[in-house]
Amino acid sequence: MWLRLEDGSLAEGVVDLAFREDGEWTVVDFKTDRELEGSRGIYEDQVRLYARAVTAATGESACAVLLRI
C-alpha cells in the first residue's frame, strides 16, 4: 500500500491482513513478542497508517489492529 501524507511525502508498506465485514475494513499487522519490546508505539502508528491507506483507497472506514503472536 502507499499513501500520500499531508506534507506531500509518500508512505509505503505491506499490509499483513485486511478484511471487510459489515461495511468496515479491519487491518491487522502481526508482530512477534520480541518485535514489540520497546517499539509498540511505532508499530501502533504503522498499523494506523495502513488503516488510513485502506480508507483512502476504498472510501470505507477501517480499524487498525496490532496483533502480537
mmCIF file of the N, C-alpha and C atoms, coordinates in Angstrom:
data_MODEL
# 
_entry.id   MODEL 
# 
loop_
_atom_site.group_PDB 
_atom_site.id 
_atom_site.type_symbol 
_atom_site.label_atom_id 
_atom_site.label_alt_id 
_atom_site.label_comp_id 
_atom_site.label_asym_id 
_atom_site.label_entity_id 
_atom_site.label_seq_id 
_atom_site.pdbx_PDB_ins_code 
_atom_site.Cartn_x 
_atom_site.Cartn_y 
_atom_site.Cartn_z 
_atom_site.occupancy 
_atom_site.B_iso_or_equiv 
_atom_site.pdbx_formal_charge 
_atom_site.auth_seq_id 
_atom_site.auth_comp_id 
_atom_site.auth_asym_id 
_atom_site.auth_atom_id 
_atom_site.pdbx_PDB_model_num 
ATOM 1   N N  . MET A 1 1  ? 0.840   -1.162  0.000  1.00 0.00 ? 1  MET A N  1 
ATOM 2   C CA . MET A 1 1  ? 0.000   0.000   0.000  1.00 0.00 ? 1  MET A CA 1 
ATOM 3   C C  . MET A 1 1  ? 0.886   1.225   0.000  1.00 0.00 ? 1  MET A C  1 
ATOM 4   N N  . TRP A 1 2  ? 0.341   2.310   -0.453 1.00 0.00 ? 2  TRP A N  1 
ATOM 5   C CA . TRP A 1 2  ? 1.013   3.594   -0.320 1.00 0.00 ? 2  TRP A CA 1 
ATOM 6   C C  . TRP A 1 2  ? -0.033  4.650   -0.013 1.00 0.00 ? 2  TRP A C  1 
ATOM 7   N N  . LEU A 1 3  ? 0.443   5.737   0.601  1.00 0.00 ? 3  LEU A N  1 
ATOM 8   C CA . LEU A 1 3  ? -0.444  6.824   0.996  1.00 0.00 ? 3  LEU A CA 1 
ATOM 9   C C  . LEU A 1 3  ? 0.341   8.125   0.948  1.00 0.00 ? 3  LEU A C  1 
ATOM 10  N N  . ARG A 1 4  ? -0.210  9.117   0.260  1.00 0.00 ? 4  ARG A N  1 
ATOM 11  C CA . ARG A 1 4  ? 0.424   10.436  0.258  1.00 0.00 ? 4  ARG A CA 1 
ATOM 12  C C  . ARG A 1 4  ? 0.053   11.142  1.551  1.00 0.00 ? 4  ARG A C  1 
ATOM 13  N N  . LEU A 1 5  ? 1.068   11.571  2.292  1.00 0.00 ? 5  LEU A N  1 
ATOM 14  C CA . LEU A 1 5  ? 0.848   12.227  3.581  1.00 0.00 ? 5  LEU A CA 1 
ATOM 15  C C  . LEU A 1 5  ? 0.628   13.723  3.400  1.00 0.00 ? 5  LEU A C  1 
ATOM 16  N N  . GLU A 1 6  ? 0.198   14.385  4.448  1.00 0.00 ? 6  GLU A N  1 
ATOM 17  C CA . GLU A 1 6  ? -0.125  15.809  4.401  1.00 0.00 ? 6  GLU A CA 1 
ATOM 18  C C  . GLU A 1 6  ? 1.052   16.665  3.947  1.00 0.00 ? 6  GLU A C  1 
ATOM 19  N N  . ASP A 1 7  ? 2.272   16.253  4.264  1.00 0.00 ? 7  ASP A N  1 
ATOM 20  C CA . ASP A 1 7  ? 3.447   17.039  3.875  1.00 0.00 ? 7  ASP A CA 1 
ATOM 21  C C  . ASP A 1 7  ? 3.914   16.739  2.452  1.00 0.00 ? 7  ASP A C  1 
ATOM 22  N N  . GLY A 1 8  ? 3.158   15.883  1.743  1.00 0.00 ? 8  GLY A N  1 
ATOM 23  C CA . GLY A 1 8  ? 3.493   15.556  0.365  1.00 0.00 ? 8  GLY A CA 1 
ATOM 24  C C  . GLY A 1 8  ? 4.360   14.319  0.211  1.00 0.00 ? 8  GLY A C  1 
ATOM 25  N N  . SER A 1 9  ? 4.895   13.810  1.313  1.00 0.00 ? 9  SER A N  1 
ATOM 26  C CA . SER A 1 9  ? 5.727   12.608  1.227  1.00 0.00 ? 9  SER A CA 1 
ATOM 27  C C  . SER A 1 9  ? 4.841   11.379  1.017  1.00 0.00 ? 9  SER A C  1 
ATOM 28  N N  . LEU A 1 10 ? 5.473   10.305  0.610  1.00 0.00 ? 10 LEU A N  1 
ATOM 29  C CA . LEU A 1 10 ? 4.761   9.077   0.308  1.00 0.00 ? 10 LEU A CA 1 
ATOM 30  C C  . LEU A 1 10 ? 5.129   8.005   1.325  1.00 0.00 ? 10 LEU A C  1 
ATOM 31  N N  . ALA A 1 11 ? 4.118   7.413   1.968  1.00 0.00 ? 11 ALA A N  1 
ATOM 32  C CA . ALA A 1 11 ? 4.333   6.298   2.895  1.00 0.00 ? 11 ALA A CA 1 
ATOM 33  C C  . ALA A 1 11 ? 4.028   5.015   2.137  1.00 0.00 ? 11 ALA A C  1 
ATOM 34  N N  . GLU A 1 12 ? 4.875   4.021   2.311  1.00 0.00 ? 12 GLU A N  1 
ATOM 35  C CA . GLU A 1 12 ? 4.705   2.754   1.610  1.00 0.00 ? 12 GLU A CA 1 
ATOM 36  C C  . GLU A 1 12 ? 4.878   1.609   2.593  1.00 0.00 ? 12 GLU A C  1 
ATOM 37  N N  . GLY A 1 13 ? 4.070   0.568   2.449  1.00 0.00 ? 13 GLY A N  1 
ATOM 38  C CA . GLY A 1 13 ? 4.183   -0.582  3.327  1.00 0.00 ? 13 GLY A CA 1 
ATOM 39  C C  . GLY A 1 13 ? 3.386   -1.755  2.800  1.00 0.00 ? 13 GLY A C  1 
ATOM 40  N N  . VAL A 1 14 ? 3.471   -2.865  3.509  1.00 0.00 ? 14 VAL A N  1 
ATOM 41  C CA . VAL A 1 14 ? 2.756   -4.086  3.137  1.00 0.00 ? 14 VAL A CA 1 
ATOM 42  C C  . VAL A 1 14 ? 1.831   -4.472  4.291  1.00 0.00 ? 14 VAL A C  1 
ATOM 43  N N  . VAL A 1 15 ? 0.556   -4.543  4.000  1.00 0.00 ? 15 VAL A N  1 
ATOM 44  C CA . VAL A 1 15 ? -0.443  -4.923  4.995  1.00 0.00 ? 15 VAL A CA 1 
ATOM 45  C C  . VAL A 1 15 ? -0.400  -6.443  5.165  1.00 0.00 ? 15 VAL A C  1 
ATOM 46  N N  . ASP A 1 16 ? -0.330  -6.908  6.408  1.00 0.00 ? 16 ASP A N  1 
ATOM 47  C CA . ASP A 1 16 ? -0.326  -8.354  6.664  1.00 0.00 ? 16 ASP A CA 1 
ATOM 48  C C  . ASP A 1 16 ? -1.684  -8.975  6.366  1.00 0.00 ? 16 ASP A C  1 
ATOM 49  N N  . LEU A 1 17 ? -2.760  -8.306  6.781  1.00 0.00 ? 17 LEU A N  1 
ATOM 50  C CA . LEU A 1 17 ? -4.101  -8.842  6.586  1.00 0.00 ? 17 LEU A CA 1 
ATOM 51  C C  . LEU A 1 17 ? -5.091  -7.697  6.600  1.00 0.00 ? 17 LEU A C  1 
ATOM 52  N N  . ALA A 1 18 ? -6.021  -7.725  5.653  1.00 0.00 ? 18 ALA A N  1 
ATOM 53  C CA . ALA A 1 18 ? -7.138  -6.778  5.652  1.00 0.00 ? 18 ALA A CA 1 
ATOM 54  C C  . ALA A 1 18 ? -8.379  -7.539  5.210  1.00 0.00 ? 18 ALA A C  1 
ATOM 55  N N  . PHE A 1 19 ? -9.465  -7.330  5.932  1.00 0.00 ? 19 PHE A N  1 
ATOM 56  C CA . PHE A 1 19 ? -10.715 -7.960  5.530  1.00 0.00 ? 19 PHE A CA 1 
ATOM 57  C C  . PHE A 1 19 ? -11.873 -7.013  5.813  1.00 0.00 ? 19 PHE A C  1 
ATOM 58  N N  . ARG A 1 20 ? -12.933 -7.204  5.031  1.00 0.00 ? 20 ARG A N  1 
ATOM 59  C CA . ARG A 1 20 ? -14.104 -6.348  5.133  1.00 0.00 ? 20 ARG A CA 1 
ATOM 60  C C  . ARG A 1 20 ? -15.256 -7.161  5.711  1.00 0.00 ? 20 ARG A C  1 
ATOM 61  N N  . GLU A 1 21 ? -15.905 -6.563  6.711  1.00 0.00 ? 21 GLU A N  1 
ATOM 62  C CA . GLU A 1 21 ? -17.033 -7.226  7.354  1.00 0.00 ? 21 GLU A CA 1 
ATOM 63  C C  . GLU A 1 21 ? -18.050 -6.165  7.745  1.00 0.00 ? 21 GLU A C  1 
ATOM 64  N N  . ASP A 1 22 ? -19.284 -6.361  7.333  1.00 0.00 ? 22 ASP A N  1 
ATOM 65  C CA . ASP A 1 22 ? -20.365 -5.426  7.655  1.00 0.00 ? 22 ASP A CA 1 
ATOM 66  C C  . ASP A 1 22 ? -20.031 -3.986  7.265  1.00 0.00 ? 22 ASP A C  1 
ATOM 67  N N  . GLY A 1 23 ? -19.393 -3.808  6.102  1.00 0.00 ? 23 GLY A N  1 
ATOM 68  C CA . GLY A 1 23 ? -19.108 -2.474  5.584  1.00 0.00 ? 23 GLY A CA 1 
ATOM 69  C C  . GLY A 1 23 ? -17.921 -1.776  6.190  1.00 0.00 ? 23 GLY A C  1 
ATOM 70  N N  . GLU A 1 24 ? -17.143 -2.453  7.011  1.00 0.00 ? 24 GLU A N  1 
ATOM 71  C CA . GLU A 1 24 ? -15.948 -1.847  7.610  1.00 0.00 ? 24 GLU A CA 1 
ATOM 72  C C  . GLU A 1 24 ? -14.755 -2.763  7.400  1.00 0.00 ? 24 GLU A C  1 
ATOM 73  N N  . TRP A 1 25 ? -13.613 -2.151  7.131  1.00 0.00 ? 25 TRP A N  1 
ATOM 74  C CA . TRP A 1 25 ? -12.365 -2.887  6.972  1.00 0.00 ? 25 TRP A CA 1 
ATOM 75  C C  . TRP A 1 25 ? -11.668 -3.043  8.313  1.00 0.00 ? 25 TRP A C  1 
ATOM 76  N N  . THR A 1 26 ? -11.065 -4.179  8.508  1.00 0.00 ? 26 THR A N  1 
ATOM 77  C CA . THR A 1 26 ? -10.168 -4.415  9.637  1.00 0.00 ? 26 THR A CA 1 
ATOM 78  C C  . THR A 1 26 ? -8.795  -4.672  9.050  1.00 0.00 ? 26 THR A C  1 
ATOM 79  N N  . VAL A 1 27 ? -7.825  -3.904  9.500  1.00 0.00 ? 27 VAL A N  1 
ATOM 80  C CA . VAL A 1 27 ? -6.449  -4.012  9.010  1.00 0.00 ? 27 VAL A CA 1 
ATOM 81  C C  . VAL A 1 27 ? -5.603  -4.529  10.165 1.00 0.00 ? 27 VAL A C  1 
ATOM 82  N N  . VAL A 1 28 ? -4.935  -5.656  9.947  1.00 0.00 ? 28 VAL A N  1 
ATOM 83  C CA . VAL A 1 28 ? -4.181  -6.330  11.004 1.00 0.00 ? 28 VAL A CA 1 
ATOM 84  C C  . VAL A 1 28 ? -2.704  -6.347  10.647 1.00 0.00 ? 28 VAL A C  1 
ATOM 85  N N  . ASP A 1 29 ? -1.876  -6.001  11.619 1.00 0.00 ? 29 ASP A N  1 
ATOM 86  C CA . ASP A 1 29 ? -0.429  -6.114  11.478 1.00 0.00 ? 29 ASP A CA 1 
ATOM 87  C C  . ASP A 1 29 ? 0.060   -7.085  12.552 1.00 0.00 ? 29 ASP A C  1 
ATOM 88  N N  . PHE A 1 30 ? 0.726   -8.135  12.130 1.00 0.00 ? 30 PHE A N  1 
ATOM 89  C CA . PHE A 1 30 ? 1.224   -9.162  13.040 1.00 0.00 ? 30 PHE A CA 1 
ATOM 90  C C  . PHE A 1 30 ? 2.640   -8.816  13.503 1.00 0.00 ? 30 PHE A C  1 
ATOM 91  N N  . LYS A 1 31 ? 2.886   -8.981  14.777 1.00 0.00 ? 31 LYS A N  1 
ATOM 92  C CA . LYS A 1 31 ? 4.229   -8.792  15.351 1.00 0.00 ? 31 LYS A CA 1 
ATOM 93  C C  . LYS A 1 31 ? 4.500   -9.923  16.335 1.00 0.00 ? 31 LYS A C  1 
ATOM 94  N N  . THR A 1 32 ? 5.764   -10.275 16.462 1.00 0.00 ? 32 THR A N  1 
ATOM 95  C CA . THR A 1 32 ? 6.135   -11.256 17.470 1.00 0.00 ? 32 THR A CA 1 
ATOM 96  C C  . THR A 1 32 ? 6.430   -10.531 18.777 1.00 0.00 ? 32 THR A C  1 
ATOM 97  N N  . ASP A 1 33 ? 6.436   -11.253 19.886 1.00 0.00 ? 33 ASP A N  1 
ATOM 98  C CA . ASP A 1 33 ? 6.746   -10.640 21.192 1.00 0.00 ? 33 ASP A CA 1 
ATOM 99  C C  . ASP A 1 33 ? 8.046   -9.860  21.133 1.00 0.00 ? 33 ASP A C  1 
ATOM 100 N N  . ARG A 1 34 ? 9.061   -10.445 20.546 1.00 0.00 ? 34 ARG A N  1 
ATOM 101 C CA . ARG A 1 34 ? 10.373  -9.805  20.505 1.00 0.00 ? 34 ARG A CA 1 
ATOM 102 C C  . ARG A 1 34 ? 10.313  -8.468  19.769 1.00 0.00 ? 34 ARG A C  1 
ATOM 103 N N  . GLU A 1 35 ? 9.556   -8.403  18.670 1.00 0.00 ? 35 GLU A N  1 
ATOM 104 C CA . GLU A 1 35 ? 9.466   -7.175  17.894 1.00 0.00 ? 35 GLU A CA 1 
ATOM 105 C C  . GLU A 1 35 ? 8.789   -6.049  18.671 1.00 0.00 ? 35 GLU A C  1 
ATOM 106 N N  . LEU A 1 36 ? 7.887   -6.372  19.596 1.00 0.00 ? 36 LEU A N  1 
ATOM 107 C CA . LEU A 1 36 ? 7.147   -5.347  20.327 1.00 0.00 ? 36 LEU A CA 1 
ATOM 108 C C  . LEU A 1 36 ? 7.961   -4.677  21.431 1.00 0.00 ? 36 LEU A C  1 
ATOM 109 N N  . GLU A 1 37 ? 8.964   -5.339  21.916 1.00 0.00 ? 37 GLU A N  1 
ATOM 110 C CA . GLU A 1 37 ? 9.740   -4.796  23.026 1.00 0.00 ? 37 GLU A CA 1 
ATOM 111 C C  . GLU A 1 37 ? 10.293  -3.412  22.679 1.00 0.00 ? 37 GLU A C  1 
ATOM 112 N N  . GLY A 1 38 ? 9.794   -2.390  23.373 1.00 0.00 ? 38 GLY A N  1 
ATOM 113 C CA . GLY A 1 38 ? 10.305  -1.035  23.209 1.00 0.00 ? 38 GLY A CA 1 
ATOM 114 C C  . GLY A 1 38 ? 9.837   -0.311  21.955 1.00 0.00 ? 38 GLY A C  1 
ATOM 115 N N  . SER A 1 39 ? 9.057   -0.947  21.103 1.00 0.00 ? 39 SER A N  1 
ATOM 116 C CA . SER A 1 39 ? 8.649   -0.316  19.842 1.00 0.00 ? 39 SER A CA 1 
ATOM 117 C C  . SER A 1 39 ? 7.139   -0.319  19.636 1.00 0.00 ? 39 SER A C  1 
ATOM 118 N N  . ARG A 1 40 ? 6.387   -0.598  20.652 1.00 0.00 ? 40 ARG A N  1 
ATOM 119 C CA . ARG A 1 40 ? 4.934   -0.735  20.496 1.00 0.00 ? 40 ARG A CA 1 
ATOM 120 C C  . ARG A 1 40 ? 4.310   0.515   19.874 1.00 0.00 ? 40 ARG A C  1 
ATOM 121 N N  . GLY A 1 41 ? 4.693   1.691   20.323 1.00 0.00 ? 41 GLY A N  1 
ATOM 122 C CA . GLY A 1 41 ? 4.132   2.935   19.787 1.00 0.00 ? 41 GLY A CA 1 
ATOM 123 C C  . GLY A 1 41 ? 4.390   3.103   18.302 1.00 0.00 ? 41 GLY A C  1 
ATOM 124 N N  . ILE A 1 42 ? 5.559   2.739   17.868 1.00 0.00 ? 42 ILE A N  1 
ATOM 125 C CA . ILE A 1 42 ? 5.912   2.825   16.444 1.00 0.00 ? 42 ILE A CA 1 
ATOM 126 C C  . ILE A 1 42 ? 5.028   1.888   15.629 1.00 0.00 ? 42 ILE A C  1 
ATOM 127 N N  . TYR A 1 43 ? 4.850   0.660   16.115 1.00 0.00 ? 43 TYR A N  1 
ATOM 128 C CA . TYR A 1 43 ? 4.035   -0.315  15.393 1.00 0.00 ? 43 TYR A CA 1 
ATOM 129 C C  . TYR A 1 43 ? 2.561   0.051   15.398 1.00 0.00 ? 43 TYR A C  1 
ATOM 130 N N  . GLU A 1 44 ? 2.079   0.663   16.473 1.00 0.00 ? 44 GLU A N  1 
ATOM 131 C CA . GLU A 1 44 ? 0.693   1.127   16.508 1.00 0.00 ? 44 GLU A CA 1 
ATOM 132 C C  . GLU A 1 44 ? 0.485   2.231   15.475 1.00 0.00 ? 44 GLU A C  1 
ATOM 133 N N  . ASP A 1 45 ? 1.446   3.163   15.375 1.00 0.00 ? 45 ASP A N  1 
ATOM 134 C CA . ASP A 1 45 ? 1.370   4.209   14.352 1.00 0.00 ? 45 ASP A CA 1 
ATOM 135 C C  . ASP A 1 45 ? 1.376   3.598   12.957 1.00 0.00 ? 45 ASP A C  1 
ATOM 136 N N  . GLN A 1 46 ? 2.200   2.573   12.755 1.00 0.00 ? 46 GLN A N  1 
ATOM 137 C CA . GLN A 1 46 ? 2.307   1.913   11.461 1.00 0.00 ? 46 GLN A CA 1 
ATOM 138 C C  . GLN A 1 46 ? 0.973   1.304   11.033 1.00 0.00 ? 46 GLN A C  1 
ATOM 139 N N  . VAL A 1 47 ? 0.334   0.556   11.906 1.00 0.00 ? 47 VAL A N  1 
ATOM 140 C CA . VAL A 1 47 ? -0.922  -0.097  11.520 1.00 0.00 ? 47 VAL A CA 1 
ATOM 141 C C  . VAL A 1 47 ? -2.043  0.935   11.361 1.00 0.00 ? 47 VAL A C  1 
ATOM 142 N N  . ARG A 1 48 ? -2.009  2.014   12.115 1.00 0.00 ? 48 ARG A N  1 
ATOM 143 C CA . ARG A 1 48 ? -2.993  3.087   11.915 1.00 0.00 ? 48 ARG A CA 1 
ATOM 144 C C  . ARG A 1 48 ? -2.810  3.736   10.540 1.00 0.00 ? 48 ARG A C  1 
ATOM 145 N N  . LEU A 1 49 ? -1.565  3.876   10.113 1.00 0.00 ? 49 LEU A N  1 
ATOM 146 C CA . LEU A 1 49 ? -1.274  4.414   8.782  1.00 0.00 ? 49 LEU A CA 1 
ATOM 147 C C  . LEU A 1 49 ? -1.805  3.481   7.701  1.00 0.00 ? 49 LEU A C  1 
ATOM 148 N N  . TYR A 1 50 ? -1.636  2.184   7.896  1.00 0.00 ? 50 TYR A N  1 
ATOM 149 C CA . TYR A 1 50 ? -2.192  1.211   6.957  1.00 0.00 ? 50 TYR A CA 1 
ATOM 150 C C  . TYR A 1 50 ? -3.710  1.352   6.868  1.00 0.00 ? 50 TYR A C  1 
ATOM 151 N N  . ALA A 1 51 ? -4.364  1.528   8.006  1.00 0.00 ? 51 ALA A N  1 
ATOM 152 C CA . ALA A 1 51 ? -5.820  1.684   8.013  1.00 0.00 ? 51 ALA A CA 1 
ATOM 153 C C  . ALA A 1 51 ? -6.231  2.962   7.294  1.00 0.00 ? 51 ALA A C  1 
ATOM 154 N N  . ARG A 1 52 ? -5.482  4.027   7.466  1.00 0.00 ? 52 ARG A N  1 
ATOM 155 C CA . ARG A 1 52 ? -5.759  5.270   6.737  1.00 0.00 ? 52 ARG A CA 1 
ATOM 156 C C  . ARG A 1 52 ? -5.651  5.050   5.242  1.00 0.00 ? 52 ARG A C  1 
ATOM 157 N N  . ALA A 1 53 ? -4.665  4.274   4.819  1.00 0.00 ? 53 ALA A N  1 
ATOM 158 C CA . ALA A 1 53 ? -4.476  3.999   3.394  1.00 0.00 ? 53 ALA A CA 1 
ATOM 159 C C  . ALA A 1 53 ? -5.641  3.181   2.839  1.00 0.00 ? 53 ALA A C  1 
ATOM 160 N N  . VAL A 1 54 ? -6.100  2.207   3.602  1.00 0.00 ? 54 VAL A N  1 
ATOM 161 C CA . VAL A 1 54 ? -7.252  1.402   3.162  1.00 0.00 ? 54 VAL A CA 1 
ATOM 162 C C  . VAL A 1 54 ? -8.487  2.287   3.056  1.00 0.00 ? 54 VAL A C  1 
ATOM 163 N N  . THR A 1 55 ? -8.700  3.167   4.016  1.00 0.00 ? 55 THR A N  1 
ATOM 164 C CA . THR A 1 55 ? -9.828  4.092   3.959  1.00 0.00 ? 55 THR A CA 1 
ATOM 165 C C  . THR A 1 55 ? -9.729  4.993   2.736  1.00 0.00 ? 55 THR A C  1 
ATOM 166 N N  . ALA A 1 56 ? -8.542  5.513   2.465  1.00 0.00 ? 56 ALA A N  1 
ATOM 167 C CA . ALA A 1 56 ? -8.342  6.378   1.304  1.00 0.00 ? 56 ALA A CA 1 
ATOM 168 C C  . ALA A 1 56 ? -8.612  5.627   -0.003 1.00 0.00 ? 56 ALA A C  1 
ATOM 169 N N  . ALA A 1 57 ? -8.221  4.372   -0.062 1.00 0.00 ? 57 ALA A N  1 
ATOM 170 C CA . ALA A 1 57 ? -8.377  3.585   -1.283 1.00 0.00 ? 57 ALA A CA 1 
ATOM 171 C C  . ALA A 1 57 ? -9.812  3.131   -1.511 1.00 0.00 ? 57 ALA A C  1 
ATOM 172 N N  . THR A 1 58 ? -10.536 2.859   -0.430 1.00 0.00 ? 58 THR A N  1 
ATOM 173 C CA . THR A 1 58 ? -11.867 2.271   -0.560 1.00 0.00 ? 58 THR A CA 1 
ATOM 174 C C  . THR A 1 58 ? -13.003 3.240   -0.294 1.00 0.00 ? 58 THR A C  1 
ATOM 175 N N  . GLY A 1 59 ? -12.718 4.324   0.427  1.00 0.00 ? 59 GLY A N  1 
ATOM 176 C CA . GLY A 1 59 ? -13.772 5.241   0.832  1.00 0.00 ? 59 GLY A CA 1 
ATOM 177 C C  . GLY A 1 59 ? -14.614 4.706   1.978  1.00 0.00 ? 59 GLY A C  1 
ATOM 178 N N  . GLU A 1 60 ? -14.172 3.609   2.580  1.00 0.00 ? 60 GLU A N  1 
ATOM 179 C CA . GLU A 1 60 ? -14.891 2.991   3.698  1.00 0.00 ? 60 GLU A CA 1 
ATOM 180 C C  . GLU A 1 60 ? -14.031 3.059   4.953  1.00 0.00 ? 60 GLU A C  1 
ATOM 181 N N  . SER A 1 61 ? -14.665 3.024   6.106  1.00 0.00 ? 61 SER A N  1 
ATOM 182 C CA . SER A 1 61 ? -13.915 3.110   7.358  1.00 0.00 ? 61 SER A CA 1 
ATOM 183 C C  . SER A 1 61 ? -13.080 1.853   7.569  1.00 0.00 ? 61 SER A C  1 
ATOM 184 N N  . ALA A 1 62 ? -12.011 2.025   8.321  1.00 0.00 ? 62 ALA A N  1 
ATOM 185 C CA . ALA A 1 62 ? -11.104 0.916   8.619  1.00 0.00 ? 62 ALA A CA 1 
ATOM 186 C C  . ALA A 1 62 ? -10.617 1.066   10.056 1.00 0.00 ? 62 ALA A C  1 
ATOM 187 N N  . CYS A 1 63 ? -10.533 -0.059  10.755 1.00 0.00 ? 63 CYS A N  1 
ATOM 188 C CA . CYS A 1 63 ? -9.955  -0.044  12.087 1.00 0.00 ? 63 CYS A CA 1 
ATOM 189 C C  . CYS A 1 63 ? -8.616  -0.782  12.034 1.00 0.00 ? 63 CYS A C  1 
ATOM 190 N N  . ALA A 1 64 ? -7.720  -0.369  12.890 1.00 0.00 ? 64 ALA A N  1 
ATOM 191 C CA . ALA A 1 64 ? -6.370  -0.916  12.929 1.00 0.00 ? 64 ALA A CA 1 
ATOM 192 C C  . ALA A 1 64 ? -6.224  -1.842  14.127 1.00 0.00 ? 64 ALA A C  1 
ATOM 193 N N  . VAL A 1 65 ? -5.608  -3.009  13.887 1.00 0.00 ? 65 VAL A N  1 
ATOM 194 C CA . VAL A 1 65 ? -5.382  -3.983  14.953 1.00 0.00 ? 65 VAL A CA 1 
ATOM 195 C C  . VAL A 1 65 ? -3.921  -4.417  14.909 1.00 0.00 ? 65 VAL A C  1 
ATOM 196 N N  . LEU A 1 66 ? -3.245  -4.283  16.032 1.00 0.00 ? 66 LEU A N  1 
ATOM 197 C CA . LEU A 1 66 ? -1.889  -4.781  16.174 1.00 0.00 ? 66 LEU A CA 1 
ATOM 198 C C  . LEU A 1 66 ? -1.987  -6.094  16.928 1.00 0.00 ? 66 LEU A C  1 
ATOM 199 N N  . LEU A 1 67 ? -1.565  -7.173  16.292 1.00 0.00 ? 67 LEU A N  1 
ATOM 200 C CA . LEU A 1 67 ? -1.717  -8.493  16.865 1.00 0.00 ? 67 LEU A CA 1 
ATOM 201 C C  . LEU A 1 67 ? -0.352  -9.059  17.211 1.00 0.00 ? 67 LEU A C  1 
ATOM 202 N N  . ARG A 1 68 ? -0.151  -9.336  18.493 1.00 0.00 ? 68 ARG A N  1 
ATOM 203 C CA . ARG A 1 68 ? 1.096   -9.941  18.957 1.00 0.00 ? 68 ARG A CA 1 
ATOM 204 C C  . ARG A 1 68 ? 0.938   -11.453 18.934 1.00 0.00 ? 68 ARG A C  1 
ATOM 205 N N  . ILE A 1 69 ? 1.851   -12.112 18.257 1.00 0.00 ? 69 ILE A N  1 
ATOM 206 C CA . ILE A 1 69 ? 1.804   -13.580 18.191 1.00 0.00 ? 69 ILE A CA 1 
ATOM 207 C C  . ILE A 1 69 ? 3.077   -14.172 18.729 1.00 0.00 ? 69 ILE A C  1 
# 
